[in-house]
Amino acid sequence: MDNNFEMKKFTTVNFLNFALGFLGLQFAWQMRIILSAPVTEHLGADPFIYGLIWLAGPFTGMVVQPLIGALSDKTKSKYGRRRPYLLSGAIIAAIALWLFPNSGNIAEFLSHILSTNLPSWTGLLIAAVMIWIIDACINIAQGPYRALIPDVVVPEQHALANSYISLAIGLGSVIAAATAPFLKIFLHYQMSIEAQFIMAALAFALAMSWTCLTIKERSTVADVDSDNKVEDVGFWKSMKEFFALSPEVSKICIMQFFTWIGMMCLMIFFTNYSIHTVFNIPDLTKLSLDVQKTFHPLLTRATNYSSICFAIFNLICFVIAIPIGVLAGKFGNRRVHIISLLSMVLAYLGMGIFKTSPIAVGIFMALSGIGWASVCALPFAMLSRYIKPGTEGSVMGLFNIFIAGPQVFVCTLVAWVINKAIITTSEGYLNYHYEYSFFIGAACLLIAALITKFIKE
């Protein structure tokens, strides 16, 4: 705790050190995105059930982040305001990441201990609970982490700080996504799904611990100027005050709402799209175990392909994260963000049209990375100009509602559309039109770009 905290300009080393914890957070989140589909499908989840399981993210995001953000604003601790939440979230999430891919084994163990045959869906229920815990803990850490930026970084460096967060998001995701394919291609070793989740758990816990140990932060609410003291207010009053910050805040929130419908159309369904659309593997939940085994080699190829595509997607985000911040400083956040969103619209349309070409899909995923780098940085930079000192956690928590809320739409309605868009393959197997998620996502990203045009800077 630093009671004599003085905000100073960050150096490159300071920014890299600051962003390391978010790298670990994104490492864990990326592994959850890429590999939750194979784990839950193996346990019996169809597209709609899988979408319902994904509701963990938006519900915990809408409840946990505003709550934790407000609590962290008022926390008085010798460890600081934000760090207790960062560290506790990382440790609990690490445990859940380890347990998640073993959900089926846990169900069998419970059945043995209780000396009874548990329902067939017990393993899927345990997996769903683990996902809810993972998502809740990531949200516990993410809100206070974003609030650290106005806490410790001078205002003129906010856009650059968010760009370094984008850089960490890109790099963490690249490492998470590329490790298993790299080992397979160059060392001829296929890393198990269980091992990949253990790797993610260690990355999250260790990287966040390092940031918590090395970063200095404003220690208590008392450090905030007396004119801007934080009051204990209700949710709706907080929301009213949030929108009262500026007329532009409402536009930024609506822009985020449509942006994240588009983003989650990719995040939630891309692995299933790779498996079932690009590689034309049928719905395995409806097949016998013997038939499923015949698809396992192709399933491994498809899962590795999805990881490679996510690695490319996030590598582009990593490479252009800092240039995005520099360009935004020169030409304005709004212009750069519009161009970035439009690039993602084109990429989504390409993935929807050229759905059976692995090379084309990889190229379009790279193009999507431009939009992702912008989404990770510039909306937060736009909003940070309106945050009053002492309310950073509350504002970022409320802003997260417009990131988490859209996911409910994707997890329910988009998942329902895909579940109803059934294909019968030439072999007579069942499959789904997963590419529909990209057409829906492209439309929403286009709306977000149009709204961005009317945001004043």
N, C-alpha and C positions, 0 to 999 in steps of 0.2 A: 504494500500500500504506500502511495506517495502523496502525503498531505500537502507538499509544496510543489505540486505538479505544474509544470510550465510547458505549454505547447510549443514545439519547435518544428521547423521544416524537416521533413523526412529526406534522408539520402536514399540512394538505390539499395544499399545494404539494409537500411531500416525497412523499406518497403518489402523486400524479399523475405526478411525475417517475420514481418507482420503477416504476410500472406501464407506462410508455411502451414499454419493450422487449418486454413481453408483448403489447402491442397489435400490434407488428410481427410477432411470432411467430404470433399468432392470424390476422393478415391473410394470411400465407402458408399457414397450415393451412386456413383457410376456402376459399381459392382452390383448394387441392388437393382439398378435399371436393367443392366444387360442380362443378368442371370436369374432374376426372380421368375421369369416366364418359364424356362425349362424346369425349374424346381416345382413350381405349382402345377404345371401341366402334367408332370409325372405323377403328381398326387391326385389328379382328376379334375383340374379347373378348366372349363371351357372359356371362350372369350368373354362372356358376360360375367361369369364368376371371377375371372381374373381382373376384370374392370372393377368389380365390387371390392376385391381385395386392395386394389390401388387406391380406394377411397381413404385408406389410412393416411396418405400424404395430405390431401386437402383438408380433411377434418382436423388432423393434428395441427396443420399449419394455421387454420383459421382460429383454433382455440388456444393452442400452446404458444405460438409466437407472440400474439398480442399480450397474453397473460405474463409470459416470461419477460417480454420487453418492458412492460410496466413495472414488474417486480425488480428487474435489474436496474431501472432508473432510481429506485428507492432503496436498493440494498446497501447496507452498511456492513462492511466486512474488512478484516485485516488483509484479506486476499484481493480486495477490490470489488467493483460493482459487477463486472461482466465475467471475470475469470471463473468464479464458482460454477456458473451455468455452462461455460464452455467445457470445463474439465469433466463435470458430472455427466453431461450429455454424451461426451465422447466415450467414457468408460462403460456406461450402461449400453450404449449402442454397440460397442465392441463385443460385449457378451452376447447380445442378440444376433449379431452377424455370425458369430461362431455357431450358435444353435440353429439358425434358420435352415441351412441345407441339410441338417440332420433331423428335421421334423418327423420324417417317416420312421427313423430309428427310435426317436423319442416315443412315438406312439406305440411301437412294438415293445419297448421297454416298459411303458406304463401298463400295457396289456399283460405282460409277464408278471409284473409286480402285483397287479390287482387280481391276477388269475382269472381273467375274463376276456372275452373277445370284444374289444371296443369297436364302434362303428367304423366303416371303411373311410369315412371322411375325417377321422380324428387327426391324421397327419396333416391334412390340408388346413384344419382349424388351428393346429399348433403353428403351422407356417404363417397363417394369416395374423395370428397374435404376435409372432416375432417381427413381421413386417410393420405392424402398428407400433411396436416398441422402437424399432429402428427409426421409423419416420418421426415419431414423437421426439426422440432424443436428438436427431439431426436438427429438428426445428428448435429444440431447447438451446442448441449451440449456435444455430445460424442467425437468429434474430439479434442476440447480444453481440455477435461477431460484426454484423453490419453496423450496429450502433457504436462499435469501437471507432469507426472511421471519423465521424464528427467529434467523438470524444477525444481523440489523440492526434488527429491530423488537421493542419491549418486549412481554412476554407478553400484557399486557392489551389490546394492539392487534392481536393475531394475526387474530382474526375480521374486523376492519375491513380489515386488509391484504389478506386473501384476498378480501374484497368488492371492493376496488379492482382486484385481479386479474380478478375477474368483470366489473367495469366495463370494463377494458381488452379482455377477451375479447369482450364485447358490442360495444363501439365498433369494434374492429378488424374484426370479422366484418361489421358493418353496412356499413362503408366498402367492404370487399372485395366484398361481395355486391351492394351498391346502385350501384356506380359505372357498370357497363355498362348496366343498365336505365335509370338516370338519364340518361345520355348519349343513349340511344335515344329515350326518351320526350320529353325536353325540347330536345335539340339535333339529333335525327334522325340520330345517328351511331351505327353499330353497332361497338362496340369488338371487335377480334378476340380470340380466345382467347389467341393468342401475346402480344398486348399486355397482356392482363390478368395473365398470368404474369410478365411483365417488371415490371409495377407491383408485384406481390406480392414479387418478389425485392428490389426497391429498398426497399420498406417494411420488410421484415425486417432487411436489412443496416443501414439508416440508423437505425431506431429502436433496435435493439439496441446499435449503436455509441454512441448518445447515452447510454443507460442505463449502459453500461460506463464511459464517460468521467466521469459525474457522480455515481454512487453510491459511497459509502464502505462498505467491508466489513471484517470481521475478516480479517486478512491471512494468518495461519498457524494451524496446530493449536496452537501454543504459546500462543495467546491464550485457549484454553479452560482452564477451571479444572482444576487438577492432579488433582482427585478424579475427573474425567470424561475422562481422556485417551483418545484413539482408538487402539485396538489393531488391528493387521493380522490379521483373522480370516477364516476361510473363509466361503463363501456360506451353508452350512447352519447354521453356528454363528451367523452374523449373523441368519438367519431365526429361529432359536430365540430369540435375545436380543430380536429384534423383537417376537415374540408374548409374551415374558415381561414386556414393559413394563407390561401391564395386561390383565386378562381382557376388558376392553372393546375392546381393539385387534382381537381376533379377530372380534368382532361388526361393527366398523367395516369390516373387510376383506371379510367376507361380504356386507355391505350394498353395498359398492362393486362387488363382483363382479357382482351381479345388476343394479345400477344401470347399469353400463356395457355389459351385454348389451343392455339397453333403449336406451341412448343410441346405440350403434353401429348398431342397426337403423334409426335415422333418418339418422345421419351417412353411412353407406355407401350406402343405397338411395334416399334421398329424391329425388335428381336423376333417377335412372332411373324412379322412381315418377311423378314429374312428367311426364317425357317419354312413358313408355309406358302409364301408367294414367290420369292426369288428362287428357292430350292424345291418348291412344289412338294413338300412333305405334308401328308394329310394330317387331320386332327387325330393325334395319338390317343386321346382319352377314350375314343370309341372303339379302339382296337384291342385285341387280346395281347397278352404279354409276349407270346411267341411272335406275333406279327410285328409288334413294337420293336423287338430285337433286330429285325431285319432292316429297320430304318436307323439304328443307332449310329453306324459309321457316317451316314449322310447327315444325321442330326448334329454330330460333333463338328463336321465341316461347316454346317450352317451357323452353329453357335460361334465358332471361331471367326467366320466371315462377319457376323454381326459385330463381334468385338473389334475386328479390324476397321470396319466402317465407323464405329464410334471413336476409335483411336484417330482416324483421319479427321473426322468431324471436330474433335477436340484439339487435334494438333493445329488445325487452321485457327481455331479460337486462341490457342496459346501463342501462335506466331504473330497474329495481328492484334492481340489484346492491347499492347502498349501503343502501336500506331493508331488504333481506334481512339485512344485517349488523347493522343497528340493532335489528330485530325479534328476531334471534337473541340479541343481548345482553340484551334485555328478557325474552323468553319462553323462551329456551333454544334451542340448536341443534337438538335432537331434534324438538321440536314443529314448528318452522318447516320443517324438512326433510321431515317426513312430509306436511304439507299441500302442499308444493311438488311432491313426487313424485306424490301423488294427482292433482294438477291435470294432470300430464303423462300419467298413465294415461288420464284422460278424453279428453285431446287425441288420443292415439294411437287410441283406439277410434273417435273421430269421423273421423279420417283414413281408417281402415279401412272405415268404413261409407259415408261420403259421399265416396267416392273420385273421382267424376267431376265434382264441383262445385269449380271453382277458388276461388271466394269462400269456401266452407266450409273448404276445406283451408287457405287463408290464415289464417282465424280460429283454427283449431285449432293452426296453427304458432305463432301469437302466444301462445296458452295454454301451449304447450310451453315457451316462453321463460321462464316462471316457474320451472319445474323446473330448467331449464338454469342459471339464475342461482344456484340453491341448490347444484346439483351441482358447480359451479365453485368454491364457497367453503366450504360448511359441513362436508363430510367432512374437509377439510384442517384446518379449525379444531378439529374434534373430536379429530383425531389429534395435532395440535401440542402438546396439553397433556401428552402422554406422552413427548415427545422429549427425550433427554438432550443437554446442550450438547456440541458436537463431533461429534455423529452425525447432524446434520440431513440432509446429503446422502445418507447410507446409508439412513436411514429413509424419506425421500421416494422414493428409488430402489426400495426393496423394496415400498413401498406402491403404486408404479406397476404392479407385477406384477398387482395386482387391478383395475387399469384396462385394462392391455394384454391380460392373459390372456383375459378374456371376449370380446375381439374375434376371437380364434381361432374361437370357437363361431359367431360371426356370419358370419365370412368363409368358413367351411366348411359347417356344417350349415344355417344359414339360407339361404346362397347356393344350396346344393344343393336345398333345399325349393323355392325360387323357380324354379330351373332345371328342376325336374320339374313345376311347376305351369303347364303350357302352355295357352295360349288360342289358338284359331284365329279370327281376326277375320272379319267378314262378307265382306271382300274376299279372304279366303283366306290372309292373311298370318299369321305366327307372332308371338305376344306372350306375356307372363308375368304371373302374379298378384303383382306387387310389393307390394300392400297386405298380404299375409300377414306381411311383416316387422313391421308395426305391431301386429298381434294378438300375435305372439310377444313383441315389446318391451313391450307393455302388461302382459302376464302377469309378466314379469321385474321391471318397475318396481313392481308391486304387491307382489311378494315382498320387494323391497328396502325398501318402506315398512313392511311388517310387521316386518322384522328391526330397523329403526331404532327401533321402539317399545320394544324391549328393551335398547337401549343406555342405560346409566346415565350421568348427568352429575353 
